[in-house]
Amino acid sequence: MSGGVAQAAGAVGGLGLALLIVATRRDARVAGLVAWALGCAGLVAYLAPHGHHRLLAAAAVFGVIAAAAGAWIVVRVPWLLALATLACVPARIPVHVGSTQANLLLPLYAVVAVAALALAWQLYGDDGNHARELGPLAWPVGAFVAWEGVSLLWTNDVRQGSIELLFFVLPFGLIAVALARLVWSRAWVLTLYVQLALMGLIFAVIGIVQYETRNIFWNPKVRVDNAYAPSGWFYRVNSVFYDPSIYGRFLVVAILASLVVVLARRGDPLWKIAATLTLGITWVGMLPSFSQSSFVALGVAVTLAAILAWRRRSLWLVGAIVVVCALAVAASPAVRHKASLSHITSGRSTLVSKGAKVAVHHPVFGVGVGGFRRAYADIAHLRGKEPKAAASHTTPVTVAAETGFVGLALFAWLVVVALRTAFRRLGPAFEGTARLAFGLALVAILVHSLFYNALFEDPTFWGLLALVVVGARRWEVEP
């Protein structure tokens, strides 16, 4: 398949998903779901490696049958979709897509297929009451995914843009729609927390064992970095994840969920004791990730939690955190030896400044989804088709460079509405506590994306958007 057909498929898929999100009529929403499916199929045909058509066809047939069985179960027990999504978040498997190696969430794509068939099943019997499942987020999310899909039409890297749409934006956007249809249930929310806490605890223990045994999985680059570490105590671990930063980010979400249980004004003391122990062990497991972005994200979210929980009494804690951070920065060898800003930030400041130049040179439409690396390489005069030094580390800069200031405005709209929905009128009841946990996790992931460009590639972000809306809808029914 030619690149032009793939570009059209990406645009159709993005516009179809947007129509599914914002439309209220059943026929329009069904048309949007069909367009989403056709767009995904076109991108699959473009990216699929040659010479394996029979194997891929057989896998597709088997996948549809399995997805239909899963959809039958999910329609009857909808919250199983949330549990299955969370269970598949860590499962990134290294695969080759064409000539590119990528770490893909293959088990999660099976969950996406189940969600798509279940949603199609539900749409035919829908009376319109479930339209715009994402509530106040429907228009900002719909507008953003539509613009992302359309930007593939002018991207300077069709293959990379197709990968980003097919494996992240389109499937995870559909997951958000399907999860937003859930009806609030205290029992299921508690089950989701227990699952998250246990996953975080298990992964943390694996990380601790890796640090003690000096043996990590999956990532050869981390092994090389550890071998040349300047100090014997510095050894990065990744647990079951490929990247230590992704491992750290997952543990941040788990820690924040347990922290909210500890801070809750009401509740069984046994829950608080268990949450405290889980929090402590998970924190210890997070330390050897040495993920600076995760530490910053956790610090910001914990500070916000303290402000919301203790109000004015938290000012002393916030002040102490600021002083400690300032002293830590001042004491760092890079600052004491007056190193450059690029050296202090491990090159991120250079990526940000040159990425901003890409956005300024393409202010309205950007270089298209997936086009950041090639555009950055042109500005920085880097050699090679895909120079590693051109990888972006800051989501807002990437959004501005790839989709222009139009896309950046849509992204800002999405973030503002999501945070306002998450923290609107939090109460002491269970529903308010759960919404606080969703909001803090969302804040942490957004902060993390300022230093590690993987926001839209993270299914947790899309799932939190949906859960924030589910919680807000419950508050509107019973404030």
C-alpha positions in Angstrom: 0.0 0.0 0.0 1.3 3.5 -0.9 1.9 6.2 1.6 -0.9 8.3 0.2 -3.5 5.7 0.9 -2.1 5.3 4.4 -2.4 9.1 5.0 -6.0 8.9 3.9 -6.6 6.0 6.2 -5.1 7.8 9.1 -7.3 10.9 8.5 -10.4 8.7 8.1 -9.6 6.9 11.4 -9.1 10.1 13.3 -12.2 11.7 12.0 -14.2 8.6 12.6 -13.1 8.4 16.2 -13.9 12.1 16.7 -17.4 11.5 15.3 -17.9 8.5 17.6 -16.9 10.7 20.5 -19.0 13.9 19.8 -22.0 12.7 17.9 -25.3 12.0 19.6 -27.3 10.2 16.9 -26.8 6.4 16.8 -26.4 6.2 13.0 -23.7 8.9 13.1 -21.9 7.1 15.9 -22.0 3.8 14.1 -20.6 5.5 11.0 -17.8 6.9 13.2 -17.0 3.5 14.6 -16.9 2.0 11.1 -14.6 4.8 9.8 -12.4 4.2 12.8 -12.2 0.5 11.9 -11.5 1.2 8.3 -8.8 3.6 9.1 -7.1 1.1 11.4 -7.3 -1.6 8.8 -5.7 0.7 6.2 -2.8 1.6 8.5 -2.4 -2.1 9.3 -2.2 -2.9 5.6 0.4 -0.2 5.2 2.6 -1.2 8.1 2.3 -5.0 7.9 5.5 -6.7 6.8 5.5 -8.4 3.4 5.5 -12.1 2.9 3.3 -13.1 5.9 -0.2 -12.5 4.5 -1.5 -16.0 5.3 -0.2 -15.9 8.8 -1.7 -12.4 9.4 -5.0 -13.4 7.9 -5.2 -16.5 10.1 -4.3 -14.4 13.2 -7.0 -11.9 12.2 -9.7 -14.6 12.0 -8.6 -16.1 15.3 -8.5 -12.7 16.9 -12.0 -11.7 15.8 -13.4 -14.9 17.2 -11.6 -14.4 20.5 -12.6 -10.7 20.6 -16.3 -11.7 20.0 -16.2 -14.0 23.0 -14.5 -11.3 25.1 -17.1 -8.8 24.0 -19.9 -11.1 25.1 -18.4 -11.2 28.6 -17.7 -7.4 28.8 -21.2 -6.5 27.7 -22.5 -8.5 30.7 -19.8 -7.4 33.2 -18.5 -4.0 31.9 -16.0 -3.3 34.7 -13.9 -6.3 33.5 -12.8 -4.1 30.7 -11.2 -1.7 33.2 -9.5 -4.5 35.0 -8.2 -6.1 31.8 -6.9 -2.7 30.6 -5.0 -2.1 33.8 -3.6 -5.7 33.7 -2.2 -5.2 30.2 -0.6 -1.8 30.8 2.9 -3.2 31.6 2.9 -5.8 28.8 5.2 -4.1 26.2 6.6 -6.7 23.9 9.5 -5.9 21.5 8.4 -6.5 17.9 9.5 -5.4 14.4 7.0 -3.2 12.4 8.4 -3.1 8.9 12.0 -2.0 9.3 11.4 -0.5 12.8 11.6 -2.2 16.1 9.0 -1.1 18.6 7.8 -2.1 22.1 4.1 -2.6 21.6 1.3 -3.3 24.0 0.2 -6.4 22.1 -2.1 -7.9 24.9 -3.8 -4.5 25.2 -4.6 -4.4 21.5 -6.7 -7.6 22.1 -8.5 -5.7 24.8 -9.1 -2.8 22.3 -10.6 -5.3 19.8 -12.9 -6.6 22.6 -13.9 -3.0 23.5 -14.6 -2.2 19.8 -16.9 -5.2 19.3 -18.6 -4.6 22.7 -19.2 -1.0 21.8 -20.6 -1.9 18.4 -22.9 -4.4 20.1 -24.1 -1.7 22.6 -24.6 1.0 19.9 -27.2 -1.0 18.1 -29.3 -1.2 21.2 -28.4 2.3 22.5 -31.3 4.7 23.0 -29.0 7.8 23.0 -28.6 8.1 26.7 -24.9 7.0 26.5 -24.0 9.5 23.8 -20.9 11.6 24.4 -19.7 9.3 27.1 -16.7 11.5 27.8 -19.0 14.3 28.9 -17.2 17.7 29.2 -14.1 16.0 27.6 -16.0 14.9 24.5 -15.3 18.0 22.4 -11.7 18.6 23.4 -10.7 14.9 23.0 -12.7 14.6 19.8 -11.1 17.8 18.3 -7.6 16.7 19.2 -7.8 13.1 17.8 -9.4 14.5 14.6 -6.6 17.0 14.2 -3.9 14.3 14.9 -5.4 12.0 12.3 -5.8 14.7 9.7 -2.2 15.9 10.3 -1.0 12.6 8.8 -1.9 14.1 5.4 1.0 16.5 5.6 3.5 14.7 7.8 7.1 14.4 6.7 7.3 10.9 8.0 4.3 8.8 7.0 5.6 5.6 8.5 6.2 7.0 12.0 3.0 8.9 11.9 1.1 5.8 11.0 2.7 3.9 13.9 1.7 6.6 16.3 -1.9 6.7 15.1 -2.4 2.9 14.7 -0.7 1.8 18.0 -1.6 4.6 20.3 -4.0 7.4 19.5 -6.7 5.4 17.7 -6.9 2.3 19.9 -6.5 4.1 23.2 -9.0 6.8 22.3 -11.5 4.0 21.7 -10.6 2.5 25.0 -11.4 5.9 26.7 -14.8 5.9 25.1 -15.6 2.4 26.1 -14.4 2.9 29.7 -16.4 6.2 30.0 -19.6 4.2 29.5 -19.1 2.4 32.9 -21.6 3.0 35.6 -20.0 4.1 38.9 -19.6 1.2 41.4 -17.9 1.5 44.7 -17.1 -2.3 44.8 -15.5 -2.2 41.3 -13.5 0.9 42.1 -12.1 -0.7 45.2 -11.3 -3.8 43.2 -9.5 -1.6 40.7 -7.5 -0.1 43.5 -6.6 -3.4 45.0 -5.4 -4.6 41.6 -3.3 -1.5 41.0 -1.8 -1.7 44.5 -0.9 -5.4 44.1 0.6 -4.9 40.7 2.7 -2.0 42.0 3.8 -4.0 45.0 4.8 -7.0 42.9 6.6 -4.9 40.3 8.4 -3.0 43.1 9.6 -6.3 44.7 10.9 -7.4 41.3 12.7 -4.1 41.0 14.3 -4.5 44.4 15.5 -8.0 43.6 16.9 -6.7 40.3 18.9 -4.1 42.2 20.2 -6.6 44.7 21.1 -9.2 42.1 22.3 -6.7 39.4 20.2 -8.4 36.8 17.6 -6.7 34.6 15.2 -7.8 31.8 14.6 -6.8 28.3 16.6 -3.6 27.7 20.2 -4.0 26.6 20.7 -0.2 26.5 20.1 0.0 30.3 22.6 -2.9 30.8 25.2 -0.9 29.0 24.5 2.3 30.9 24.7 0.4 34.2 28.0 -1.2 33.2 29.5 2.3 32.6 27.8 3.9 35.7 30.2 6.2 37.5 29.3 4.7 40.9 28.7 1.2 42.1 25.5 2.1 43.9 23.9 3.5 40.7 22.1 0.7 39.0 18.9 1.3 37.1 16.2 -1.3 37.1 13.1 -1.7 35.0 11.2 -4.6 36.7 8.9 -6.1 34.1 8.8 -2.9 32.0 11.1 -2.2 29.1 12.0 1.4 30.2 12.9 2.4 33.8 11.0 5.7 33.3 7.8 3.8 32.4 8.4 1.5 35.4 8.7 4.6 37.6 5.7 6.2 36.2 3.5 3.2 36.9 4.7 3.0 40.5 3.9 6.7 40.9 0.3 6.1 40.0 0.2 3.1 42.4 1.8 5.1 45.2 -0.6 8.0 44.8 -3.6 5.7 45.0 -2.4 4.2 48.3 -1.5 7.7 49.5 -5.1 8.8 49.0 -6.3 5.8 51.0 -4.0 6.8 53.9 -5.1 10.5 53.8 -8.8 9.6 53.6 -10.7 11.0 56.6 -12.9 8.0 56.9 -12.4 4.3 56.3 -11.4 1.1 58.0 -8.0 1.4 59.8 -7.0 -2.0 58.4 -7.2 -0.5 54.9 -5.0 2.4 55.9 -2.4 0.1 57.5 -2.3 -2.1 54.4 -2.1 1.0 52.1 0.7 2.4 54.2 2.8 -0.8 54.0 2.1 -1.1 50.3 3.0 2.6 49.7 6.3 2.2 51.6 7.4 -1.0 49.7 6.4 0.5 46.4 8.4 3.6 47.1 11.5 1.6 47.9 11.0 -0.3 44.6 10.7 3.0 42.7 14.0 4.4 44.0 16.4 2.2 41.9 14.5 3.2 38.7 16.5 6.5 39.0 13.8 8.1 36.9 14.0 11.8 37.5 10.8 12.5 35.6 9.0 10.1 37.9 10.4 11.6 41.1 9.3 15.1 39.9 5.9 13.9 39.0 5.5 12.2 42.4 6.7 15.3 44.2 4.2 17.6 42.4 1.3 15.2 43.0 2.1 14.7 46.7 2.4 18.4 47.2 -1.0 18.9 45.6 -2.4 16.2 47.7 -1.1 17.8 50.9 -2.6 21.2 49.8 -6.0 19.6 49.1 -6.0 17.6 52.3 -4.5 20.0 54.8 -5.2 23.4 53.2 -3.2 26.1 55.1 -1.5 23.6 57.3 0.3 22.3 54.2 2.2 25.6 53.6 5.0 24.5 55.9 5.3 21.2 54.1 5.3 22.9 50.7 7.9 25.3 51.9 10.1 22.5 53.2 9.9 20.7 49.9 10.9 23.8 48.0 13.9 24.4 50.2 15.0 20.7 49.9 14.7 20.8 46.2 16.6 24.1 46.0 19.4 22.7 48.2 19.6 19.5 46.1 19.9 21.5 42.9 22.6 23.8 44.4 24.6 20.8 45.7 24.6 18.9 42.5 28.0 18.6 40.8 26.8 20.1 37.6 25.6 23.3 39.2 28.6 23.6 41.5 30.9 23.4 38.5 28.8 25.8 36.5 27.9 23.3 33.8 25.7 24.3 30.9 22.0 24.0 31.1 22.0 21.3 28.5 24.5 19.2 30.6 22.4 19.8 33.8 19.2 18.6 32.1 20.9 15.7 30.2 20.4 17.4 26.9 16.7 18.1 27.3 17.0 21.9 27.2 18.6 21.6 23.7 15.8 19.3 22.6 13.2 21.8 23.9 14.8 24.8 22.3 15.3 23.2 18.9 11.9 21.5 19.1 10.4 25.0 19.7 12.2 26.2 16.5 10.5 23.4 14.6 7.1 24.7 15.9 8.0 28.3 15.0 9.0 27.3 11.5 5.6 25.4 11.0 3.3 27.5 13.3 -0.2 26.6 12.0 -0.2 23.0 10.9 3.1 21.7 12.2 5.1 19.0 10.5 2.4 16.3 10.9 2.0 13.5 13.4 5.2 11.5 13.7 7.3 14.1 12.0 9.2 15.6 14.9 12.3 13.5 14.7 13.0 14.1 11.0 12.2 17.9 11.3 14.5 18.2 14.3 17.3 16.4 12.5 17.0 18.8 9.6 17.2 21.9 11.9 20.1 20.3 14.0 21.9 19.0 10.8 21.9 15.5 12.1 22.8 12.6 9.8 20.8 9.5 9.2 17.1 8.9 8.5 16.2 8.4 12.2 18.9 9.9 14.4 18.4 8.9 18.1 19.5 12.3 19.2 16.4 13.8 17.7 14.0 11.9 20.0 11.6 14.3 21.8 11.3 14.4 25.6 8.6 17.0 26.1 5.0 16.4 25.1 3.8 20.0 24.7 6.8 20.8 22.4 6.2 17.7 20.4 2.5 18.5 20.0 3.4 22.1 18.9 6.0 20.9 16.4 3.9 18.1 14.9 0.4 19.7 14.9 1.2 23.4 15.1 -0.2 25.9 17.5 -3.7 24.7 16.5 -2.9 21.3 17.9 -1.2 22.8 21.0 -4.3 24.9 21.7 -6.5 21.8 21.4 -4.1 20.0 23.8 -4.2 22.8 26.3 -8.0 22.8 26.1 -8.1 19.1 26.8 -5.7 19.4 29.8 -7.6 22.3 31.4 -11.0 20.6 31.0 -9.7 17.3 32.3 -8.1 18.8 35.4 -11.2 21.0 36.1 -13.4 17.9 35.8 -11.1 15.8 38.1 -10.9 18.3 41.0 -14.3 19.9 40.9 -15.9 19.9 44.3 -14.1 17.0 45.9 -15.9 15.8 49.1 -15.0 13.6 52.0 -17.2 10.7 50.8 -15.8 7.6 49.0 -16.7 9.1 45.6 -14.7 12.3 46.4 -11.7 10.3 47.6 -11.7 8.1 44.5 -11.9 11.2 42.3 -9.0 12.7 44.1 -6.9 9.6 43.4 -7.9 9.8 39.7 -7.0 13.5 39.6 -3.6 13.2 41.3 -2.7 10.3 39.0 -3.6 12.4 36.0 -1.5 15.3 37.3 1.5 13.0 37.8 1.3 11.6 34.3 0.9 15.1 32.8 4.0 16.3 34.8 5.9 13.2 33.7 5.1 14.0 30.1 7.0 17.3 30.4 10.2 15.3 30.8 9.4 12.1 29.0 7.4 12.3 25.8 5.1 9.3 26.1 1.7 10.8 27.1 -0.5 9.6 24.3 1.4 6.3 24.2 0.4 5.7 27.8 -3.0 3.9 28.1 -3.2 4.9 31.7 -3.6 8.5 30.6 -6.6 7.7 28.4 -8.1 5.4 31.1 -7.8 8.2 33.7 -9.6 10.6 31.3 -12.5 8.1 31.2 -12.5 7.4 35.0 -12.5 11.1 35.8 -15.7 11.5 33.7 -17.3 8.4 35.3 -16.6 9.9 38.8 -17.8 13.4 37.8 -21.0 11.8 36.4 -21.6 10.1 39.7 -21.1 13.4 41.5 -23.7 15.1 39.3 -26.3 12.4 40.0 -25.7 12.3 43.8 -23.5 15.3 44.9 
